[in-house]
Amino acid sequence: MKRVVTVLAMMGVIALVAAPAITAEAEKKKKKKKNRNRAVRVVPRLDKRLASLELSDPQKAKLKELRTSFGPKLTEARKNGKLSKAQRKGRSEAQQKAKAEGKKGKALRAAVAAAISLTPEQQAAQVEIRKLQRDYRRGVMEILTAEQIEKAGLKRAKKKKKKKKKKKDQAST
């Protein structure tokens, strides 16, 4: 009986000592997640796909250089285009409504932009953010081989087809 009480007492002491350390570590993780800028998360999201690939050392170096060049630019553009709480709420509601209607891509962005009123600076910043994200993605695609792109599940941007004029149209003019 004494052994059982001793073991239980020891387990209680261990729990009391370990509990603060565990909660402190959990709070640190929460703080790290909250401090990450949304615009900067685009880079790690793409990098998660690249983690499964076997990249050569030169490829890793080029990717690191690409990350360091685009990260600060994305952060700055995000600061310039920061939305108010009311704008964020309106955007969220507009996105949900537009997605329910089946809108995607440019149509979705147009519906959301119409629903919330953005200042010209915010509009310019959003255009800049999309441009930087597109350029980062293109830079990554240039670094990778075709097999790596396929293995990572990345899609190449579709090329716009130029419409060819019919000979009749040219002959009539």
C-alpha positions as CSV (number, residue, x, y, z in Angstrom):
1,M,0.0,0.0,0.0
2,K,2.9,2.3,0.8
3,R,4.4,1.7,-2.6
4,V,1.2,2.6,-4.4
5,V,0.9,5.8,-2.5
6,T,4.6,6.6,-3.1
7,V,4.2,6.0,-6.8
8,L,1.1,8.1,-7.1
9,A,2.8,10.9,-5.2
10,M,5.8,10.8,-7.5
11,M,3.5,10.8,-10.6
12,G,1.7,13.9,-9.2
13,V,5.0,15.7,-8.6
14,I,6.1,14.9,-12.1
15,A,2.8,16.1,-13.6
16,L,3.1,19.4,-11.6
17,V,6.6,20.0,-12.8
18,A,6.0,19.1,-16.4
19,A,2.7,20.9,-16.9
20,P,4.0,24.5,-17.0
21,A,6.8,23.5,-19.5
22,I,4.3,21.9,-21.8
23,T,1.9,24.9,-21.7
24,A,4.7,27.3,-22.3
25,E,5.8,25.4,-25.4
26,A,2.2,25.3,-26.7
27,E,1.9,29.1,-26.2
28,K,5.2,29.6,-28.2
29,K,3.8,27.6,-31.1
30,K,0.6,29.6,-31.1
31,K,2.5,32.9,-31.1
32,K,4.7,31.7,-34.0
33,K,1.6,30.9,-36.0
34,K,-0.1,34.2,-35.3
35,N,2.9,36.3,-36.3
36,R,3.2,34.9,-39.7
37,N,2.1,37.2,-42.5
38,R,-0.5,35.8,-44.9
39,A,1.4,37.0,-47.9
40,V,4.5,35.3,-46.8
41,R,2.7,32.0,-46.4
42,V,2.4,31.6,-50.1
43,V,6.1,30.9,-50.3
44,P,6.0,28.1,-47.7
45,R,2.8,26.6,-49.2
46,L,4.6,26.1,-52.5
47,D,7.7,25.0,-50.6
48,K,5.7,22.2,-48.9
49,R,5.1,20.7,-52.3
50,L,8.7,21.0,-53.2
51,A,9.8,19.3,-49.9
52,S,9.0,15.9,-51.3
53,L,11.3,16.4,-54.3
54,E,14.9,15.5,-54.4
55,L,16.4,18.9,-55.3
56,S,20.1,19.3,-56.2
57,D,22.3,21.7,-54.3
58,P,22.2,24.4,-57.0
59,Q,18.4,24.2,-57.2
60,K,18.2,24.6,-53.4
61,A,20.4,27.6,-53.5
62,K,18.4,29.2,-56.3
63,L,15.1,28.5,-54.4
64,K,16.6,30.1,-51.3
65,E,17.7,33.2,-53.2
66,L,14.2,33.4,-54.8
67,R,12.5,33.2,-51.4
68,T,14.7,35.9,-49.9
69,S,14.1,38.2,-52.9
70,F,10.3,37.8,-52.9
71,G,9.5,37.6,-49.2
72,P,10.2,41.2,-48.2
73,K,8.4,42.4,-51.4
74,L,5.3,40.4,-50.5
75,T,5.3,41.6,-47.0
76,E,5.6,45.3,-48.1
77,A,2.8,44.9,-50.6
78,R,0.6,43.3,-48.0
79,K,1.2,46.2,-45.6
80,N,0.2,48.6,-48.3
81,G,-3.0,46.7,-49.1
82,K,-4.1,46.0,-45.5
83,L,-7.8,45.7,-45.1
84,S,-9.9,47.0,-42.2
85,K,-12.0,44.6,-40.1
86,A,-15.2,45.7,-41.9
87,Q,-13.6,45.1,-45.3
88,R,-12.3,41.7,-44.3
89,K,-15.7,40.7,-43.1
90,G,-17.4,41.9,-46.3
91,R,-14.8,40.2,-48.4
92,S,-15.3,36.9,-46.6
93,E,-19.1,37.1,-47.0
94,A,-18.7,38.0,-50.7
95,Q,-16.3,35.2,-51.3
96,Q,-18.6,32.7,-49.7
97,K,-21.6,34.0,-51.8
98,A,-19.6,34.0,-55.0
99,K,-18.2,30.5,-54.5
100,A,-21.7,29.2,-53.8
101,E,-22.7,30.7,-57.1
102,G,-19.9,28.7,-58.7
103,K,-17.6,31.6,-59.6
104,K,-13.9,31.1,-59.9
105,G,-10.7,33.1,-60.7
106,K,-11.2,36.5,-62.2
107,A,-15.0,36.3,-61.9
108,L,-14.6,35.6,-58.2
109,R,-12.2,38.4,-57.6
110,A,-14.5,40.8,-59.6
111,A,-17.5,39.9,-57.5
112,V,-15.5,40.3,-54.2
113,A,-14.1,43.7,-55.4
114,A,-17.6,44.9,-56.3
115,A,-18.9,43.9,-52.8
116,I,-16.2,45.8,-50.9
117,S,-15.0,49.3,-51.5
118,L,-11.2,49.3,-51.8
119,T,-9.1,52.5,-51.9
120,P,-7.0,52.9,-55.0
121,E,-3.9,52.1,-52.9
122,Q,-5.4,48.9,-51.7
123,Q,-6.4,47.9,-55.3
124,A,-2.9,48.6,-56.5
125,A,-1.4,46.6,-53.6
126,Q,-3.6,43.6,-54.4
127,V,-2.6,43.7,-58.1
128,E,1.1,43.9,-56.9
129,I,0.6,40.9,-54.6
130,R,-0.9,38.7,-57.3
131,K,2.0,39.8,-59.7
132,L,4.6,38.9,-57.1
133,Q,3.0,35.6,-56.3
134,R,2.8,34.8,-60.1
135,D,6.5,35.8,-60.6
136,Y,7.6,33.7,-57.6
137,R,5.7,30.7,-59.0
138,R,7.3,31.2,-62.4
139,G,10.7,31.5,-60.9
140,V,10.2,28.2,-59.1
141,M,9.0,26.5,-62.3
142,E,12.1,27.7,-64.1
143,I,14.3,26.1,-61.5
144,L,12.6,22.7,-61.5
145,T,12.9,20.0,-64.2
146,A,9.8,18.8,-66.0
147,E,9.8,15.5,-63.9
148,Q,10.0,17.5,-60.7
149,I,7.1,19.7,-61.7
150,E,5.0,16.7,-62.5
151,K,5.9,14.9,-59.3
152,A,5.1,18.0,-57.2
153,G,1.7,18.3,-58.8
154,L,2.3,21.8,-60.1
155,K,0.4,23.1,-63.1
156,R,1.9,25.2,-65.8
157,A,0.1,28.4,-66.7
158,K,-2.1,28.0,-69.8
159,K,-0.9,29.9,-72.8
160,K,-3.4,32.2,-74.4
161,K,-4.2,31.2,-77.9
162,K,-4.1,33.9,-80.5
163,K,-7.1,33.8,-82.8
164,K,-6.2,33.5,-86.5
165,K,-8.1,35.5,-88.9
166,K,-9.8,33.7,-91.6
167,K,-8.6,34.3,-95.2
168,K,-12.1,35.5,-96.1
169,D,-11.8,38.4,-93.6
170,Q,-8.5,39.4,-95.0
171,A,-9.7,39.2,-98.6
172,S,-12.7,41.4,-97.9
173,T,-10.7,44.2,-96.5
